[in-house]
């Protein structure tokens, strides 16, 4: 249902929206997070997330949506409990970017656990230890989606999975790829119990990634760019792998490394690519 036109950042509804965008503590307290843009909202709805409130600006709607790919604004407004029209001036203050077609939504959190992962035969997982930058995690989720990975597991995370920067950088892949946060010990136990090989990306005592079998159930484990992986993961690994570095630097961005390793698994598995 559509409610009153809003024009001020002092409105309590707008204050809550801004707090959800800026503070993880507010997101946890309210059980809500923020999504903006037609494409991102469509992926969110396809994942059966529950939209609570929409803030919309019809002046910024760029024509009719292709409902097979993007959410239709008018159809969405008819389905959500609360919808508030905002002025173009206010929308520019609440949106992270101006090209989001005049839609910002508050969505109810639906955190996943390891038991929620539906693993196919020979699953492919990406494991990230203490990831720090939301942008990196978002980019990795996009690569995981493109490679058809079964999930992304974030161990001992330093950023929450509903950070607006993460959602934006993932372009909605946070909703298309199952993403779970847990402890390192929980993750290792889960992988071992499902017979999934643990491959740690590291420079020390490692083999070239393309000489390592990834056709079985595989978990590719990556650490932070600054400190790498902890000894816990190195000791739990079935194999250590590395990407050859032919220049003067000794590391790649973690999201780039993840994409390289994911698509090596795709290559080895002989996926039908067109």
C-alpha positions in Angstrom: 0.0 0.0 0.0 1.2 3.5 -0.8 1.5 6.0 2.0 2.3 9.7 2.3 4.9 11.6 0.2 8.1 12.1 2.1 10.5 15.0 1.6 12.7 15.4 4.7 15.6 13.4 6.1 14.1 14.2 9.5 11.2 11.9 8.9 11.4 8.9 11.4 11.1 6.4 8.5 14.0 8.0 6.6 16.1 8.2 9.8 15.6 4.5 10.2 16.5 3.8 6.6 19.7 5.8 6.9 20.6 4.1 10.2 20.1 0.7 8.5 22.4 1.7 5.7 25.1 3.0 8.0 25.2 0.8 11.1 25.4 -3.0 11.3 24.2 -2.8 14.9 21.0 -1.2 13.7 20.5 -3.9 11.0 20.9 -6.6 13.6 18.6 -4.9 16.1 15.8 -4.4 13.5 16.4 -7.6 11.6 16.3 -5.5 8.4 18.7 -4.5 5.7 18.6 -2.2 2.6 18.5 -3.1 -1.1 18.3 -0.6 -3.9 17.8 -1.0 -7.6 15.4 -3.0 -9.8 17.8 -5.8 -10.6 18.9 -6.3 -7.1 15.4 -6.3 -5.8 14.3 -8.9 -8.4 17.1 -11.2 -7.3 16.0 -10.6 -3.7 12.4 -11.5 -4.5 13.5 -14.6 -6.5 15.3 -15.8 -3.4 12.0 -15.4 -1.5 13.2 -12.7 0.8 10.4 -10.7 2.4 10.3 -7.0 1.5 9.0 -4.9 4.4 9.1 -1.3 3.1 9.7 0.4 -0.2 10.7 4.0 -0.8 10.1 5.0 -4.4 10.5 8.0 -6.7 8.4 7.6 -9.9 10.3 10.5 -11.5 13.4 8.3 -11.7 11.7 5.2 -13.1 13.3 4.6 -16.5 10.4 3.1 -18.4 8.6 -0.2 -18.0 10.6 -3.0 -16.5 11.2 -6.2 -18.2 9.5 -8.4 -15.6 11.5 -11.4 -16.6 14.7 -9.6 -15.5 13.7 -6.7 -13.4 11.1 -6.0 -10.8 8.1 -4.0 -12.0 7.8 -1.0 -9.7 4.0 -0.8 -9.7 3.6 -4.5 -9.2 6.0 -4.4 -6.2 4.2 -1.5 -4.6 1.0 -3.6 -4.6 2.6 -6.5 -2.7 4.6 -4.8 0.1 3.1 -3.8 3.5 4.5 -0.3 3.4 5.4 2.0 0.5 6.4 5.6 0.7 6.8 8.0 -2.2 9.8 10.3 -1.8 10.8 13.5 -3.7 13.7 13.4 -6.2 15.7 15.6 -3.9 15.2 13.2 -0.9 15.9 10.1 -3.1 19.3 11.5 -4.0 20.1 11.6 -0.2 18.9 8.1 0.6 20.3 6.3 -2.5 23.9 5.1 -2.7 23.9 5.7 -6.5 21.7 7.7 -8.8 21.1 4.9 -11.3 18.9 2.7 -9.2 15.6 3.5 -10.9 14.0 5.1 -7.9 13.6 2.1 -5.7 15.1 1.5 -2.2 13.7 -1.2 0.0 14.0 -2.5 3.6 14.1 -6.3 3.6 13.8 -8.8 6.4 17.0 -10.7 7.2 17.0 -14.5 6.5 20.4 -15.8 7.6 21.4 -19.2 6.4 23.3 -21.9 8.3 25.6 -24.6 7.0 22.7 -27.1 7.2 20.8 -24.9 4.7 23.3 -25.5 2.0 21.9 -27.9 -0.7 25.0 -29.6 -2.0 25.0 -31.4 -5.4 27.3 -34.2 -6.2 30.9 -33.0 -6.2 30.0 -29.6 -4.8 32.1 -26.5 -5.3 32.5 -24.0 -2.5 34.5 -20.9 -1.8 35.6 -20.4 1.8 36.7 -17.0 3.0 38.5 -16.5 6.3 38.0 -13.2 8.1 37.1 -11.2 4.9 37.4 -7.5 5.7 36.2 -5.6 2.6 32.6 -5.8 1.6 33.5 -5.0 -2.0 35.8 -8.0 -2.2 33.1 -10.3 -0.9 30.6 -8.9 -3.3 32.9 -9.5 -6.2 33.6 -13.0 -5.1 29.9 -13.7 -4.9 29.5 -12.5 -8.5 32.3 -15.0 -9.6 30.7 -17.8 -7.5 27.4 -17.2 -9.3 29.1 -17.2 -12.7 30.9 -20.4 -11.9 27.8 -22.1 -10.6 29.3 -22.6 -7.1 27.2 -24.2 -4.5 27.9 -21.6 -1.9 30.2 -19.1 -0.2 31.1 -19.7 3.4 32.5 -16.7 5.4 34.4 -17.8 8.5 34.8 -15.4 11.4 33.6 -12.5 9.3 34.8 -8.9 9.9 31.9 -7.5 7.9 28.2 -8.5 8.0 26.6 -10.1 5.1 23.9 -7.4 4.8 26.4 -4.5 4.4 25.0 -2.2 1.7 28.4 -2.0 0.0 28.4 -5.8 -0.2 24.9 -6.0 -1.7 25.7 -3.3 -4.2 29.1 -4.7 -5.3 27.5 -8.2 -5.7 24.8 -6.8 -8.0 22.4 -9.1 -6.2 24.6 -12.2 -6.2 24.2 -12.3 -2.4 20.7 -13.5 -3.2 21.6 -15.9 -6.0 24.4 -17.8 -4.2 23.9 -19.2 -0.7 26.2 -17.3 1.7 26.7 -18.6 5.2 28.7 -17.1 8.1 30.1 -19.4 10.7 33.3 -20.2 12.7 36.4 -21.8 11.2 36.0 -24.9 13.4 32.3 -25.3 12.4 33.2 -25.0 8.7 36.1 -27.5 8.8 33.9 -30.0 10.6 31.1 -29.5 8.0 33.5 -30.0 5.1 35.1 -33.1 6.6 31.7 -34.7 7.4 30.7 -34.2 3.7 33.9 -35.6 2.3 34.8 -32.2 0.6 38.4 -31.7 -0.2 39.9 -28.6 1.3 42.3 -26.7 -1.0 44.0 -23.7 0.7 45.3 -20.9 -1.5 48.8 -20.0 -0.1 52.3 -19.4 -1.3 54.1 -21.7 1.1 54.5 -25.4 0.5 52.0 -25.3 -2.4 51.4 -26.7 -5.9 50.3 -24.9 -9.0 46.5 -24.7 -9.0 46.0 -26.2 -12.5 47.9 -29.3 -11.5 45.5 -30.0 -8.6 42.4 -32.1 -9.0 39.2 -30.0 -8.6 36.7 -32.5 -10.1 35.8 -34.0 -6.7 33.8 -32.1 -4.0 36.1 -29.1 -3.5 36.3 -26.2 -1.1 38.7 -23.4 -2.2 39.8 -21.6 1.0 41.2 -18.1 0.8 42.5 -15.7 3.5 43.0 -11.9 3.7 45.4 -10.2 1.4 47.4 -8.8 4.3 47.9 -11.9 6.5 46.7 -14.9 4.4 45.3 -18.0 6.1 45.8 -19.1 9.7 47.6 -22.3 10.6 44.2 -23.9 11.4 43.2 -23.9 7.8 46.7 -24.9 6.5 46.7 -27.9 8.8 43.2 -29.0 7.9 43.9 -28.8 4.1 44.1 -31.7 1.8 46.2 -29.7 -0.6 47.9 -26.3 -0.8 47.6 -24.5 -4.1 49.0 -21.3 -5.6 48.6 -19.1 -8.6 52.0 -18.4 -10.3 53.2 -14.9 -9.9 55.5 -13.8 -12.8 56.0 -10.2 -11.9 57.6 -8.5 -8.9 54.5 -8.6 -6.6 53.6 -11.7 -4.6 49.8 -11.5 -4.4 46.6 -10.7 -6.3 43.4 -9.2 -5.1 41.5 -11.9 -3.3 38.4 -11.5 -5.6 40.6 -11.9 -8.7 42.3 -15.0 -7.2 38.9 -16.5 -6.4 37.7 -16.0 -9.9 40.8 -17.7 -11.4 40.5 -20.7 -9.1 36.7 -21.1 -9.5 37.0 -21.2 -13.3 39.8 -23.7 -13.1 37.3 -26.0 -11.3 34.8 -25.2 -14.1 37.3 -26.1 -16.7 38.4 -29.3 -15.1 34.8 -30.4 -14.7 34.1 -30.0 -18.4 31.1 -27.7 -18.0 29.2 -27.1 -21.2 30.0 -23.4 -22.0 28.4 -21.5 -24.8 
